[in-house]
């Protein structure tokens, strides 16, 4: 119930260097789920910092971090939450546990250390206001992972575990090839809290340079909705590899019934050995409604990628076309597989402008 970094009215910045610092300490709670127990942590250089390999099992719930007391205007921290420690939790599956981490000058949440493993970020509004209907963006990423911060989970497959990551520059930024084993599940990235209107991340929903990342899952609750973003829903950058993208709606509303397009659905950019979809029930993505391209596999290194079981250009039922640009462009990339003979491998690629385009002298195999 405290105001940390503001004046007594909760409307003007009176910042500290760090609002709340948890160092070498375990099992502490910042905020709470009872009415009035959440803190306003705004106007600081760092809102909440959790540091050291021994700072585990801390919980940050029910707070406004980077906003004013109403949750509708910004009083920026430089960084909302800085996690440099393992096995902590931001938010929770109950609405009362939700943090609003918005309006911060740089990233909403930074996971910036090799010690930052096993953390769970769930049920939060990151880049939108307290209503979940309007942008209140962080100045860079909603959640950023770098410096080897691995095996963290953003969202989850249980009811209420997904975050809203919208209104930022990037929804999720995995900025380091040493970041491995991240899971991004059940989130709304680029939409409002209902998933029926766009609140764009101005660049990309998920920009990824890490390895062995899982985006979505075969359970309906693990589905991410990545729609309405200014550039790509998902951008796999050079050097990223081993990504599994499954069960997501990319370019549609949360119901999968109408276009809510990114400019580009999935961009596989000089990135090898990724799987988009799969043969098991629920693994296929709906990649439809995107303005320019639904999928682009680009560059000499973008090889050994597999696309199976997806609906590209249709709604979630596979029976109606959505408003689409091009379906799939393979440009200068070799040895990629579209479909297959195994049961469930078939993609439905319909209702687009061109369907499959293979271009460039190195686009072989």
C-alpha positions in Angstrom: 0.0 0.0 0.0 2.9 2.4 -0.3 3.8 5.1 -2.8 7.5 4.6 -3.6 9.0 7.2 -5.9 6.1 9.6 -6.0 4.6 12.4 -3.9 1.8 11.8 -1.5 -0.8 12.3 -4.2 0.6 9.6 -6.5 0.7 12.0 -9.4 4.2 13.5 -9.3 7.7 11.9 -9.5 9.8 12.1 -6.4 12.2 9.3 -7.4 14.6 7.1 -5.5 17.6 5.4 -7.2 15.9 2.1 -6.6 12.3 1.8 -5.4 12.5 -1.7 -3.8 15.8 -3.6 -3.7 15.8 -7.3 -2.7 19.4 -8.6 -2.5 20.5 -12.0 -1.2 17.0 -12.4 0.4 14.3 -15.0 -0.1 10.5 -15.4 0.1 9.6 -11.8 0.3 6.4 -10.3 -1.1 6.1 -6.9 -2.8 2.4 -5.9 -2.9 -0.5 -8.3 -2.5 -3.9 -9.4 -3.7 -6.0 -7.9 -1.0 -7.6 -4.5 -1.8 -5.2 -1.7 -1.1 -2.1 -3.9 -0.7 -0.5 -3.1 -4.0 2.2 -0.5 -4.1 2.7 2.4 -6.5 6.4 2.1 -7.6 7.1 4.9 -10.1 9.5 7.7 -10.8 12.6 5.8 -9.7 15.7 4.9 -11.7 14.8 1.2 -11.1 11.3 0.3 -9.8 12.0 -3.1 -8.3 15.4 -4.8 -8.4 16.0 -8.4 -7.3 19.7 -9.3 -7.4 22.1 -12.2 -6.5 21.8 -16.0 -7.1 20.5 -16.4 -3.5 17.6 -14.0 -4.0 15.0 -16.6 -4.7 11.2 -17.2 -4.3 10.3 -13.6 -4.1 6.9 -12.5 -5.4 5.9 -9.1 -6.9 2.1 -8.9 -7.2 -0.7 -6.4 -7.5 1.5 -3.3 -8.1 1.5 -0.3 -10.4 5.1 0.0 -11.7 5.7 3.1 -13.9 2.3 4.6 -13.8 0.5 7.2 -11.7 -2.0 6.1 -8.9 -4.8 5.8 -11.4 -2.9 3.4 -13.7 -3.7 5.4 -16.7 -0.8 7.9 -17.0 3.0 7.4 -16.8 5.4 8.3 -14.0 8.3 6.5 -15.6 11.0 4.5 -13.9 13.9 4.0 -16.1 13.3 0.3 -15.8 10.2 -1.2 -14.2 11.6 -4.5 -12.8 15.2 -5.6 -13.0 15.6 -9.4 -12.4 19.2 -10.5 -11.8 18.3 -13.6 -9.7 16.6 -17.0 -10.2 13.2 -18.5 -9.4 11.1 -15.4 -8.7 7.6 -14.6 -9.8 6.1 -11.4 -11.2 2.3 -11.4 -11.2 0.0 -14.4 -10.9 -3.0 -16.1 -12.4 -5.6 -14.2 -10.4 -6.6 -10.8 -11.6 -5.8 -9.3 -8.2 -2.2 -10.5 -8.6 -1.7 -8.6 -11.8 1.0 -6.0 -12.0 0.7 -3.0 -14.4 4.2 -2.5 -15.6 3.8 0.3 -18.1 5.0 3.8 -19.0 8.7 3.1 -18.1 11.4 4.9 -19.9 13.2 1.8 -21.2 12.1 -1.8 -20.6 9.2 -2.9 -18.5 11.0 -6.0 -17.2 14.7 -6.7 -17.7 16.1 -10.2 -17.1 19.8 -9.2 -17.4 22.0 -11.9 -15.9 23.0 -15.5 -16.3 21.7 -15.8 -12.7 18.2 -14.9 -13.9 16.8 -18.4 -14.6 13.6 -20.1 -13.7 11.6 -16.9 -13.3 7.9 -16.7 -14.1 6.2 -13.5 -15.5 2.5 -14.2 -15.6 -0.8 -12.4 -15.7 0.6 -8.9 -16.0 -0.3 -5.8 -18.1 3.0 -4.7 -19.7 2.6 -1.7 -21.9 -1.1 -1.0 -21.5 -3.0 0.9 -18.9 -4.9 -0.6 -16.0 -8.0 -1.1 -18.2 -6.1 -3.2 -20.7 -7.7 -1.1 -23.5 -5.2 1.7 -24.2 -1.5 1.9 -24.8 0.8 3.1 -22.0 3.9 1.7 -23.5 7.4 1.1 -22.1 10.0 2.9 -24.2 11.7 -0.2 -25.5 10.6 -3.8 -24.7 7.8 -5.1 -22.5 10.1 -7.9 -21.4 13.8 -8.1 -22.4 16.2 -11.0 -21.8 19.9 -10.8 -22.3 23.3 -11.6 -20.7 22.5 -15.3 -20.8 19.2 -15.1 -18.8 17.8 -18.6 -19.7 14.9 -20.9 -19.0 12.5 -18.3 -18.0 8.7 -18.4 -18.7 6.7 -15.5 -19.9 3.0 -16.4 -19.5 1.7 -19.9 -19.1 -0.9 -22.3 -20.3 -3.2 -22.1 -17.2 -6.1 -19.7 -17.2 -5.0 -16.2 -16.3 -1.3 -16.9 -16.7 -0.9 -15.0 -20.0 0.3 -11.4 -20.1 -0.8 -8.5 -22.2 2.4 -7.3 -23.9 1.3 -4.4 -26.1 2.0 -0.8 -26.8 5.8 -1.1 -26.5 8.4 -1.0 -29.2 8.9 -4.8 -28.8 6.6 -7.0 -26.9 9.3 -9.5 -26.0 13.0 -9.0 -26.9 15.5 -11.9 -26.5 18.6 -10.0 -27.4 21.4 -12.4 -26.7 22.4 -15.7 -28.5 23.3 -17.0 -25.0 19.7 -16.9 -23.9 18.3 -20.4 -24.2 15.2 -22.4 -23.3 12.8 -19.5 -22.9 9.0 -20.3 -23.0 6.5 -17.7 -24.2 3.0 -19.1 -23.6 -0.6 -17.8 -23.6 0.1 -14.1 -24.1 -1.7 -11.4 -26.0 1.1 -9.5 -27.9 -0.1 -6.5 -29.8 -3.7 -6.5 -28.8 -6.0 -5.3 -26.0 -6.9 -7.5 -23.1 -9.8 -9.0 -25.0 -7.7 -9.8 -28.0 -10.2 -8.1 -30.4 -8.5 -4.8 -31.1 -4.9 -3.9 -31.9 -2.6 -2.1 -29.5 0.5 -2.4 -31.6 4.0 -2.9 -30.4 5.5 -0.4 -32.9 8.1 -2.8 -34.2 7.7 -6.5 -33.4 5.8 -8.8 -31.1 8.7 -11.1 -30.4 12.2 -10.3 -31.6 14.4 -13.3 -31.0 18.2 -13.9 -31.2 18.1 -16.7 -28.6 18.2 -20.4 -29.0 15.8 -23.3 -28.3 12.9 -21.0 -27.6 9.3 -22.4 -27.3 6.6 -20.0 -28.5 3.1 -21.4 -27.8 2.0 -25.0 -27.4 -0.5 -27.7 -28.3 -2.9 -26.8 -25.5 -5.3 -24.0 -26.2 -4.2 -22.2 -23.1 -0.6 -22.0 -24.4 -1.7 -20.2 -27.6 -0.2 -16.7 -28.0 -2.1 -14.2 -30.1 0.5 -12.1 -32.0 -1.4 -9.5 -34.0 -1.5 -5.9 -34.9 2.2 -5.2 -34.5 3.9 -2.6 -36.6 6.4 -5.0 -38.3 6.4 -8.7 -37.6 4.5 -10.9 -35.2 7.6 -13.0 -34.7 11.1 -12.1 -36.0 13.7 -14.8 -35.8 17.0 -12.9 -36.1 20.3 -14.1 -37.5 21.9 -16.7 -35.4 18.8 -17.8 -33.6 18.0 -21.4 -34.0 16.0 -24.3 -32.5 12.8 -22.2 -32.1 9.5 -24.1 -31.9 6.4 -22.0 -32.9 3.2 -23.9 -32.4 -0.5 -23.4 -31.7 -0.5 -19.6 -32.1 -2.7 -17.2 -33.9 -0.5 -14.8 -35.8 -2.4 -11.9 -37.5 -5.9 -12.7 -36.3 -8.1 -11.8 -33.3 -8.1 -14.1 -30.3 -11.1 -16.0 -31.7 -9.3 -16.7 -34.9 -12.2 -15.4 -36.9 -11.1 -12.0 -38.2 -7.9 -10.3 -39.5 -5.9 -8.2 -37.1 -2.8 -8.2 -39.1 0.8 -7.6 -38.4 2.7 -6.1 -41.4 4.5 -9.5 -41.6 3.4 -12.6 -39.7 6.7 -14.7 -39.2 10.1 -13.5 -40.4 12.7 -16.2 -40.4 15.7 -14.0 -41.2 19.0 -15.9 -41.7 17.8 -18.3 -38.9 18.2 -22.1 -39.4 16.6 -25.2 -38.0 13.3 -23.9 -36.6 9.9 -25.6 -36.6 6.7 -23.7 -37.4 3.7 -25.9 -36.5 3.9 -29.7 -36.2 2.1 -32.9 -36.9 0.4 -33.5 -33.6 -3.1 -32.1 -32.9 -3.0 -28.4 -31.8 0.6 -27.8 -33.0 -0.4 -25.9 -36.2 -0.5 -22.2 -36.2 -3.0 -19.9 -37.8 -0.9 -17.4 -39.7 -3.4 -15.2 -41.5 -4.6 -11.7 -42.0 -1.2 -10.2 -42.2 -0.8 -7.2 -44.5 2.3 -7.8 -46.6 3.4 -11.4 -46.0 2.2 -14.2 -43.7 5.6 -16.0 -43.7 9.0 -14.9 -45.1 12.0 -17.3 -44.9 15.0 -15.2 -46.0 18.7 -15.5 -46.5 21.4 -18.0 -47.1 21.5 -19.3 -43.5 17.8 -19.8 -43.3 17.9 -23.5 -44.0 16.4 -26.7 -42.5 13.3 -24.9 -41.4 10.1 -27.0 -41.3 6.5 -25.7 -41.7 3.8 -28.3 -41.0 0.2 -28.4 -40.0 -0.5 -24.7 -40.3 -3.4 -22.7 -41.7 -1.9 -19.9 -43.8 -4.5 -17.5 -45.1 -7.6 -18.9 -43.5 -9.5 -18.5 -40.3 -9.1 -20.9 -37.4 -11.6 -23.3 -38.8 -9.8 -23.6 -42.1 -13.0 -22.9 -44.0 -13.0 -19.2 -44.7 -10.3 -16.8 -46.1 -9.2 -13.8 -44.3 -7.8 -10.6 -45.9 -4.2 -11.5 -46.6 -1.1 -10.4 -48.5 1.3 -13.0 -49.8 1.3 -16.4 -48.1 4.9 -17.6 -48.1 8.1 -16.2 -49.6 11.2 -18.3 -49.5 14.0 -16.0 -50.6 17.6 -17.1 -51.2 17.1 -19.9 -48.5 17.8 -23.5 -49.1 16.6 -27.0 -47.9 13.4 -26.0 -46.2 10.4 -28.3 -45.9 6.8 -27.1 -46.4 4.4 -29.9 -45.4 5.2 -33.6 -45.6 3.8 -37.1 -46.0 3.2 -37.8 -42.3 -0.4 -37.5 -41.0 -0.9 -34.0 -39.8 1.9 -32.5 -41.8 -0.3 -30.8 -44.5 -0.5 -27.0 -44.4 -3.6 -25.3 -45.8 -2.3 -22.3 -47.8 -5.4 -20.6 -49.2 -7.0 -17.3 -49.7 -3.8 -15.3 -50.1 -2.4 -13.3 -53.1 0.4 -15.6 -54.3 0.5 -18.8 -52.4 4.1 -20.1 -52.3 6.9 -18.0 -53.9 10.4 -19.4 -54.1 12.9 -16.8 -55.4 16.6 -16.4 -55.8 19.3 -18.6 -57.2 20.3 -20.1 -53.9 16.7 -21.0 -53.0 17.3 -24.7 -53.7 16.4 -28.0 -52.2 
